[in-house]
Amino acid sequence: MSHAPRTAEEVRRRRTFAIISHPDAGKTTLTEKLLLFSGAIQIAGSVKARKASRHATSDWMEIEKQRGISVASSVMQMQYREHVINLLDTPGHKDFSEDTYRVLTAVDSALMVIDAANGVEAQTRRLIEVCRQRDTPIITFVNKMDREVRDPLDILDEVERELGMPCVPMTWPVGQGKSFGGIINLRTQAMTVFESGSERRPQDFESIPVSDRATLQARFGSEFDTAMDSMELATGASPAFDREAFLAGKQTPVFFGSGVNNFGVMEVLDALVDLAPSPKARTSALNGVTKDVQPEDDAFSGVVFKVQANMDANHRDRIAFVRVASGQYQPGMKLKVQRTAKELRPTSVVTFMSQRREAVEEAYAGDIVGFTTHGGVQLGDTITDGSVALQYTGLPFFAPELFMTVVLKNPLRTKQLQQGLAQLGEEGAIQVFKPEMGGNMLLGAVGQLQFEVVQHRLKSEYDADVRLEGCQYTGARWITADTPAELKAFCDAYPQRLARDAADTLAYLCTSPYDVRLAQERFPKIHFHPLREHAGLALEQH
């Protein structure tokens, strides 16, 4: 029987977004306030307060406890104004890995948090690039307006430069730091008056219409006049808000506030419901057939965007995080992994309701479901109910910038090392390269922390004690050619430089930025790719 009308209605209610920011821009605080205002948690501070007792679920990995950072990105679901909001956190630490990038493939929009004193920082830039590649709509929240910060016009200029798209202010700050008076809401033409304190609820803030200019000038003096002037400059210089342009990733609505004081957060939550998109069609490419799968289609399907292994030390299990792409998931459904055509029998299936894992009752497109399995699932795998054959595209692997050689301390543990590297490579914890000429395996990473995590896990989970040594490589490019003859000529010319990754895709290893340029000049018909999709599928032509 068809659930189409019900499914379509559920899909319309979904908003799935990721928060992206530089470390310390106030992301955790904002996440907590969004959960608080949606009623998902009762008291602010509970996210942090529960950190200690929650080690097992959130910072489950030993190394995380040692370093006190969340390497594992978390998923939270909340309900607000008849909508189901799925919030995915991206690890903000400077040593983050590709996990962060892949989380962005599972969302329909992003909320960018910027520290008003620091503007757009390095970490945020890389995340912006991924959003730009996918034309992900971005909502911008300028945080910490109650501190001494930069001029709002300067911040807008910088955001426009970094994002490469115009900003459209939705709220505008009056004053800053000690004299921060509040924000003017351009949609309602009213000023919400700032008061500090983390206990306040949205309804507790006083609101004064902008038309009551005398009152506002009497209370805020020159700060109000200055704000009105700069607001006119800002709106004069920016286009009017255009939802189509926003959805196409061509402009960003900007909000100002102070997360720690619960201030300006409600406007962001409302914008997510009013402006951000519900789940869209996703592209499947299988055996040369490309088609768009609609979220309200009957058949259940989803894509694995993250695999977290050994969350329980006693069991070799892993959780596959699946973004539902179409249909409805129900407990007890038969599931099939497209790549292997095998049935997937999860030992448990969970959804992530504000810090608690709950057995899933039902899930629709946009929702994130965790399947606990004993392997057989890789990053980028498409999971269906078996009624349709699909293979979703768009899960990126980035060419590593850091390389280490793996040296096993005890040569008798080779089998354990190979098994460990195969599984960690499958999970996307690290990229593993096997040189064509033989010799030690190479590990490639995007962030330094990945090496430490892998070394730690090889020892604790696979009993393979390894030493990681530096090597001469500084980059890699996946290679393809128009004809087998051209590929062979290239391989004969650079035998020492070739390696195969976990998906058996051929890669060329570089020792300097000039290597690729020189090789490209010598072999103009070879294509060098900085990005590959899951399991050696379509590569982006660059």
Backbone hydrogen bonds, N-H to C=O, Kabsch-Sander energy under -0.5 kcal/mol:
donor,donor_aa,acceptor,acceptor_aa,energy
7,T,3,H,-3.1
8,A,4,A,-3.3
9,E,5,P,-2.1
10,E,6,R,-2.5
11,V,7,T,-2.8
12,R,8,A,-2.1
13,R,9,E,-1.2
14,R,10,E,-0.5
14,R,11,V,-1.5
15,R,84,V,-2.1
17,F,15,R,-0.5
17,F,86,N,-2.6
18,A,109,S,-1.6
19,I,88,L,-1.8
20,I,18,A,-0.6
20,I,111,L,-2.5
22,H,113,V,-0.6
25,A,22,H,-1.7
30,L,26,G,-2.1
31,T,27,K,-2.9
32,E,28,T,-2.4
33,K,29,T,-2.3
34,L,30,L,-2.5
35,L,31,T,-2.2
36,L,32,E,-2.4
37,F,33,K,-3.0
38,S,34,L,-1.6
39,G,36,L,-1.2
40,A,35,L,-2.1
41,I,35,L,-1.2
46,S,43,I,-1.4
49,A,45,G,-3.5
50,R,46,S,-1.9
51,K,48,K,-1.6
52,A,48,K,-0.5
52,A,49,A,-0.5
54,R,50,R,-2.1
55,H,52,A,-0.9
57,T,54,R,-1.3
58,S,54,R,-2.2
60,W,58,S,-1.2
64,E,61,M,-1.1
65,K,61,M,-1.7
66,Q,62,E,-2.4
67,R,63,I,-2.1
68,G,64,E,-2.4
69,I,64,E,-0.8
71,V,69,I,-0.9
76,M,87,L,-2.7
77,Q,352,F,-1.5
78,M,85,I,-2.7
80,Y,83,H,-2.4
83,H,80,Y,-2.1
84,V,13,R,-2.0
85,I,78,M,-3.7
85,I,83,H,-0.6
86,N,15,R,-3.1
86,N,84,V,-0.6
87,L,76,M,-3.5
87,L,85,I,-0.6
88,L,17,F,-2.7
88,L,86,N,-0.5
89,D,74,S,-3.0
89,D,87,L,-0.5
90,T,19,I,-0.8
96,F,93,H,-1.9
100,T,97,S,-1.1
101,Y,97,S,-0.5
102,R,98,E,-2.3
103,V,99,D,-2.1
104,L,100,T,-1.0
104,L,101,Y,-0.7
105,T,102,R,-1.5
106,A,103,V,-1.7
107,V,104,L,-0.6
108,D,16,T,-2.9
109,S,16,T,-1.1
110,A,137,P,-2.5
111,L,18,A,-3.1
112,M,110,A,-0.6
112,M,139,I,-3.2
113,V,20,I,-2.5
113,V,111,L,-0.6
114,I,112,M,-0.5
114,I,141,F,-2.7
115,D,119,G,-0.6
116,A,114,I,-0.6
116,A,143,N,-2.1
118,N,115,D,-0.9
119,G,115,D,-2.6
124,T,121,E,-0.6
125,R,121,E,-1.6
126,R,122,A,-1.2
127,L,123,Q,-1.2
128,I,124,T,-2.6
129,E,125,R,-2.1
130,V,126,R,-1.4
131,C,127,L,-2.2
132,R,128,I,-3.0
133,Q,129,E,-2.4
134,R,130,V,-1.3
135,D,132,R,-1.0
136,T,131,C,-2.7
139,I,110,A,-2.9
140,T,253,P,-2.7
141,F,112,M,-3.3
142,V,140,T,-0.5
142,V,255,F,-3.5
143,N,114,I,-3.2
143,N,141,F,-0.8
145,M,257,G,-2.0
147,R,144,K,-1.7
149,V,147,R,-0.8
150,R,116,A,-1.8
154,D,151,D,-0.6
155,I,151,D,-2.0
156,L,152,P,-2.4
157,D,153,L,-2.2
158,E,154,D,-2.4
159,V,155,I,-2.6
160,E,156,L,-2.6
161,R,157,D,-2.2
162,E,158,E,-2.8
163,L,159,V,-3.0
164,G,160,E,-1.9
165,M,160,E,-0.8
168,V,252,T,-2.7
170,M,254,V,-3.3
171,T,254,V,-1.4
172,W,184,I,-1.9
174,V,182,G,-3.0
175,G,173,P,-0.6
177,G,145,M,-1.8
177,G,147,R,-1.3
179,S,176,Q,-1.6
180,F,177,G,-1.7
181,G,174,V,-3.5
181,G,179,S,-0.5
182,G,174,V,-1.1
183,I,192,T,-1.8
184,I,172,W,-3.1
185,N,183,I,-0.6
185,N,190,A,-3.2
186,L,170,M,-2.4
186,L,184,I,-0.7
187,R,170,M,-0.7
189,Q,185,N,-1.9
190,A,185,N,-1.0
191,M,208,I,-3.7
192,T,183,I,-3.1
192,T,190,A,-0.5
193,V,191,M,-0.6
193,V,206,E,-3.1
194,F,181,G,-3.0
204,D,201,R,-2.3
205,F,202,P,-1.4
208,I,191,M,-2.7
210,V,189,Q,-2.4
212,D,209,P,-1.5
213,R,211,S,-1.9
216,L,212,D,-1.7
217,Q,213,R,-2.9
218,A,214,A,-2.3
219,R,215,T,-2.1
220,F,216,L,-2.9
221,G,217,Q,-2.0
223,E,220,F,-1.4
224,F,220,F,-0.5
224,F,221,G,-1.0
225,D,221,G,-1.2
226,T,222,S,-3.0
227,A,223,E,-2.3
228,M,224,F,-2.5
229,D,225,D,-2.3
230,S,226,T,-2.8
231,M,227,A,-2.5
232,E,228,M,-2.1
233,L,229,D,-2.1
234,A,230,S,-2.6
235,T,231,M,-2.9
236,G,232,E,-2.3
237,A,233,L,-1.8
238,S,234,A,-1.0
246,F,242,D,-2.5
247,L,243,R,-2.9
248,A,244,E,-1.6
249,G,246,F,-1.7
250,K,245,A,-3.3
251,Q,245,A,-0.6
252,T,166,P,-2.3
254,V,168,V,-2.3
255,F,140,T,-2.7
257,G,142,V,-2.0
258,S,263,F,-2.7
261,N,258,S,-1.0
262,N,259,G,-2.2
263,F,258,S,-2.5
264,G,262,N,-0.5
268,V,264,G,-0.7
269,L,265,V,-2.3
270,D,266,M,-2.7
271,A,267,E,-2.0
272,L,268,V,-2.1
273,V,269,L,-1.5
274,D,270,D,-3.2
275,L,271,A,-3.2
276,A,271,A,-1.5
282,R,293,V,-1.9
284,S,291,K,-3.1
285,A,391,Q,-2.8
286,L,289,V,-2.5
289,V,286,L,-2.5
290,T,288,G,-0.6
291,K,284,S,-2.7
293,V,282,R,-3.3
293,V,291,K,-0.5
294,Q,292,D,-0.6
297,D,294,Q,-1.8
301,S,326,S,-1.9
302,G,383,I,-2.1
303,V,323,R,-1.9
304,V,381,D,-2.8
305,F,303,V,-0.6
305,F,321,F,-2.1
306,K,321,F,-1.0
307,V,427,E,-0.6
308,Q,319,I,-2.8
309,A,307,V,-0.6
310,N,317,D,-2.6
313,A,311,M,-0.5
315,H,312,D,-1.4
317,D,312,D,-0.5
317,D,315,H,-2.4
318,R,373,T,-2.5
319,I,308,Q,-3.3
320,A,318,R,-0.6
320,A,371,F,-3.1
321,F,306,K,-3.0
321,F,319,I,-0.7
322,V,320,A,-0.6
322,V,369,V,-3.1
323,R,303,V,-2.5
324,V,322,V,-0.7
324,V,367,D,-2.7
325,A,301,S,-2.7
326,S,301,S,-1.9
327,G,295,P,-1.4
327,G,297,D,-0.7
328,Q,298,D,-0.7
329,Y,363,A,-3.1
333,M,330,Q,-1.6
335,L,344,L,-0.6
336,K,384,T,-2.7
337,V,342,K,-2.9
338,Q,336,K,-0.6
338,Q,382,T,-2.7
341,A,337,V,-2.1
342,K,337,V,-0.6
344,L,335,L,-2.6
345,R,343,E,-0.6
347,T,372,T,-2.5
348,S,372,T,-0.8
350,V,370,G,-2.7
351,T,358,E,-2.8
353,M,351,T,-0.8
353,M,356,R,-1.4
354,S,77,Q,-0.8
354,S,352,F,-0.9
356,R,353,M,-2.4
358,E,351,T,-2.4
358,E,356,R,-0.6
360,V,349,V,-1.4
363,A,329,Y,-1.4
365,A,327,G,-0.6
366,G,324,V,-2.5
367,D,364,Y,-2.6
369,V,322,V,-2.6
369,V,367,D,-0.5
370,G,350,V,-3.1
371,F,320,A,-2.6
371,F,369,V,-0.6
372,T,348,S,-3.0
372,T,370,G,-0.6
373,T,318,R,-3.0
373,T,371,F,-0.6
379,L,426,E,-1.4
380,G,304,V,-3.0
381,D,378,Q,-1.9
383,I,302,G,-2.7
384,T,336,K,-2.3
385,D,300,F,-1.6
390,L,388,V,-0.7
393,T,283,T,-1.9
397,F,532,R,-2.8
399,A,530,P,-2.7
401,E,445,A,-1.8
402,L,445,A,-1.9
404,M,443,L,-2.0
405,T,469,E,-3.3
406,V,441,M,-2.5
407,V,405,T,-0.6
407,V,467,R,-2.7
408,L,406,V,-0.5
409,K,465,D,-2.4
410,N,465,D,-0.5
413,R,410,N,-2.6
414,T,411,P,-1.1
417,L,413,R,-2.3
418,Q,414,T,-2.7
419,Q,415,K,-2.5
420,G,416,Q,-2.8
421,L,417,L,-3.1
422,A,418,Q,-2.4
423,Q,419,Q,-2.4
424,L,420,G,-2.8
425,G,421,L,-2.4
426,E,422,A,-2.1
427,E,423,Q,-2.1
428,G,424,L,-0.7
428,G,425,G,-0.6
429,A,424,L,-2.0
430,I,424,L,-0.9
431,Q,444,G,-2.4
432,V,430,I,-0.5
433,F,431,Q,-0.5
433,F,442,L,-3.1
434,K,500,R,-2.8
436,E,498,L,-2.6
438,G,435,P,-1.7
442,L,433,F,-2.9
443,L,404,M,-3.2
444,G,431,Q,-3.2
445,A,402,L,-2.5
450,Q,447,G,-1.4
451,F,447,G,-0.5
451,F,448,Q,-1.2
452,E,448,Q,-1.1
453,V,449,L,-2.6
454,V,450,Q,-2.4
455,Q,451,F,-2.8
456,H,452,E,-2.4
457,R,453,V,-2.5
458,L,454,V,-2.8
459,K,455,Q,-1.7
460,S,456,H,-2.6
461,E,457,R,-2.8
462,Y,457,R,-0.8
462,Y,458,L,-0.9
463,D,459,K,-0.9
464,A,458,L,-2.6
465,D,463,D,-0.6
466,V,464,A,-0.7
467,R,407,V,-3.2
469,E,405,T,-2.5
469,E,467,R,-0.6
471,C,403,F,-0.6
474,T,510,C,-2.7
475,G,510,C,-1.1
476,A,400,P,-0.5
477,R,508,Y,-2.1
478,W,529,H,-2.4
479,I,506,L,-2.1
480,T,527,H,-1.7
482,D,525,K,-0.8
487,L,483,T,-1.8
488,K,484,P,-2.4
489,A,485,A,-2.4
490,F,486,E,-2.1
491,C,487,L,-2.6
492,D,488,K,-2.5
493,A,489,A,-1.4
494,Y,490,F,-1.7
497,R,494,Y,-1.2
498,L,495,P,-0.9
499,A,507,A,-2.1
500,R,434,K,-2.3
501,D,505,T,-1.9
504,D,501,D,-2.6
507,A,499,A,-3.0
508,Y,477,R,-3.2
509,L,497,R,-2.8
509,L,507,A,-0.5
510,C,475,G,-2.7
515,D,512,S,-1.4
516,V,512,S,-0.5
517,R,513,P,-0.7
518,L,514,Y,-2.7
519,A,515,D,-2.8
520,Q,516,V,-2.8
521,E,517,R,-2.1
522,R,518,L,-2.2
523,F,519,A,-2.5
526,I,523,F,-1.9
527,H,480,T,-3.3
529,H,478,W,-3.2
529,H,527,H,-0.5
532,R,397,F,-2.5
533,E,538,A,-0.7
534,H,395,L,-1.0
536,G,533,E,-1.0
537,L,534,H,-1.8
540,E,531,L,-0.6
